[in-house]
Amino acid sequence: MQFQAADAETLLAVLSKYVVLTRMEPGCRNVDLCASVAHPGRYLLIQKWDSAAAQRAHFDSSGMIEMAQSCTGLLKA
């Protein structure tokens, strides 16, 4: 997932929390949060899952919904 920050400091807090919580979910192999050197304020989440079903379950989870809602007002259009 790619994010372009309007408020980088607050967005990084939201994404950092998301990464920590997601790493504890069943079927999650790893989640990395990367910042672009070439494009300031651009962040990328790279996720690895045991299966497509585990990934789908995560994307429907309350943690994913909370992260998405927390990004309101923090992203550039």
C-alpha positions in Angstrom: 0.0 0.0 0.0 1.3 3.5 -0.9 0.5 6.6 1.1 1.3 10.3 0.3 1.3 12.3 3.5 -0.3 15.6 4.1 0.7 15.3 7.8 3.8 13.1 7.8 4.4 13.0 11.6 0.8 11.9 12.4 0.6 9.5 9.5 3.9 7.8 10.6 2.4 7.3 14.1 -0.7 5.7 12.6 1.2 3.5 10.2 3.8 2.5 12.9 1.0 1.3 15.2 -0.6 -0.6 12.3 2.6 -2.4 11.5 3.2 -3.5 15.1 -0.4 -4.8 15.5 -0.4 -6.5 12.0 2.8 -8.4 12.7 1.0 -10.2 15.5 -1.9 -11.4 13.3 -2.3 -15.0 12.4 -0.8 -15.7 8.9 1.3 -12.5 8.8 4.9 -13.3 7.8 6.1 -9.7 7.9 5.1 -6.1 7.4 7.6 -3.4 6.5 7.1 0.4 6.5 9.4 2.2 4.0 9.9 5.9 3.3 10.8 7.2 -0.1 14.1 9.1 -0.4 13.1 10.4 -3.9 9.6 11.5 -2.9 9.4 13.1 0.6 6.2 12.2 2.4 5.6 9.0 0.4 5.4 5.8 2.5 5.0 2.2 1.4 3.7 -0.8 3.4 5.0 -4.1 2.2 3.1 -7.1 3.6 3.8 -10.9 3.3 1.1 -13.3 4.2 0.9 -17.2 4.5 -2.0 -17.3 2.2 -4.4 -15.2 0.2 -7.1 -16.2 2.7 -5.1 -14.8 5.6 -4.5 -11.6 3.7 -8.2 -11.2 2.9 -9.1 -11.8 6.5 -6.7 -9.1 7.5 -8.0 -6.6 5.0 -11.5 -7.2 6.5 -10.3 -6.9 10.1 -11.1 -4.2 12.6 -7.4 -3.3 12.7 -7.3 -2.5 9.0 -10.5 -0.5 9.3 -9.1 1.5 12.2 -6.0 2.3 10.3 -7.9 3.4 7.3 -10.2 5.6 9.4 -7.2 7.1 11.3 -5.7 8.2 7.9 -8.6 10.6 7.4 -7.2 14.1 6.8 -3.6 12.8 6.9 -3.2 12.0 3.1 -2.8 14.1 0.1 -5.6 13.8 -2.5 
